[in-house]
Amino acid sequence: MQTSSSTHVRVGVDLVDVARLTRFALEHSTELATVFTERELTYCRLKRRCYEHMAARFAAKEAVLKAFGTGMGQGMCWTDVEVVSEGTGRPRVLLHGYVADYAQKRGLLELDISLSHTTGMAIAQVITVWQKRREE
């Protein structure tokens, strides 16, 4: 990833306990649609270790918002950050709604993500490249 004097890089990382996410999913199954898109839920449910994949996607959502420097801001929805898999299995982030507008208005040029998970933990790291604004 190349940057120039007219760009800056931000990083976001998040770690999720798979057991905690599993409990949430089992105890609050009706709320899953407020956290994950239908495409994310379908993808995870087709995997042998469904909750590890869900935990990685939740970590990804958190890591994206950390890289944006906002955390979960007012007007943002969890489903505004969607993790999809390319044909190779590589994860890619799609932005929707308020989060997409925020990124576009603030000059997001590039977003890359890496996910990893075990039976106990899931981690996501996000790197973003932004167009520098005059006041920076």
N, C-alpha and C positions, 0 to 999 in steps of 0.2 A: 504494500500500500504506500504510494508516494504522497507526500504532502509538500506544500510550498508555503511561502510566507503569507499567502492569502488564505491558508486553511489552518485549522487546529484539530487535534485528535482528543477524544474523550473515551474513557474505558469504564465499563460497568461489569461487576461480577456479583453473582448471587449463588448461595448454597442452600439447598432444601433437604430437610430430613424426609426420606421416602415414607417412613412409618407415619409421620405426622400428616403428610399429604394423603396417604391411604385412609387414615381415620376420617379426615375431612370428606373425602370422596364417598366413603361408605355411610357416614352419618348425615351428610348434607347433599345427597345425590341430586336433588332438585336444583341446588345452587351451582352445580358444575357449569351450566350453560351461561352463568354470569361471569365465569372465569375463563372458560375455554370455548373456542368456536366449535361449531358442529364438525368441521373438517379435522380439528385437533382431536376431539373426542373420538371420532371414528378411527383415526390413525392409531391412537393409543389403545383403544379397545381391541384392535386387531393384532396387537403385539402380545407376545407371551408374558412379558413383564410390564404389563399395562401401567402400573402405578409409578414405576421408575421413569417411564417415558412422560407421564403426566407431570411428575416432579421436575424433570428437566425442562419441560415447557413452561412451568410456572417460574422456575429460576430464570429462564430466558426473558420472560415478561418483566420481572424485577430488574434484571441486568440492563435491559434496554432503557427503562425509565431512569435508572441510576446514571447511565451514560448520557442521557438527555439532561441530567442535572435537576430533574423535577421530582422524582419519586412519583407516587400516585397523586397527581394534581387534580384539582377540581375540574370536572368536565371530562376527565379521562375514564375509560372503561378498560377492564382487563382484556376484553375481546378486541380492543383497538390494536393490540399487539398480537399477531398471529404467527406461529411457527409452523412452517410447512417443510416437507422434505422433497428435495430434488430427486430425479430418477436415480442418481448415484447414492442417495441416502444422506447427502449433505444438507444440513438444516439451512433454511433461509427465512428471514423475517419479512412479513408483509404488514404494513401499517394501514390502519383504517381510521375513519372518523376524526375525532379531536386530535388524536396523537399524530395522524398523518398531516393534518393541517398545521400543527405545531412544528413538525419536522420541516415541512415545506417553507413555512414563514421564517424559520430561523436558519435556513440554508444547509440542511442535511445533504451531503453529497454521497456518502457511502456508509453502509452498515454491514458489518460482518459478525458472525456468531459462531461459537463453538460450544457444544454440549457434551457432557459426559455423565454417566451414572453407574452406580453399583446397587446392590440390594439395600444399602443403607443411606446413601447420599446421592444427590444429583447436583451438578454445578453447571453454570452457564457463564460464559465470558463474551462480552460484546465490545467491539471497537467501532467507534463512529468517527467520521471525518466531516467537519463542518466548514462552510465558507465563513471566513472571518468577517465580522461586521465592522463598520467604521469605528465604533466606540471601543473595540477590543484592542 
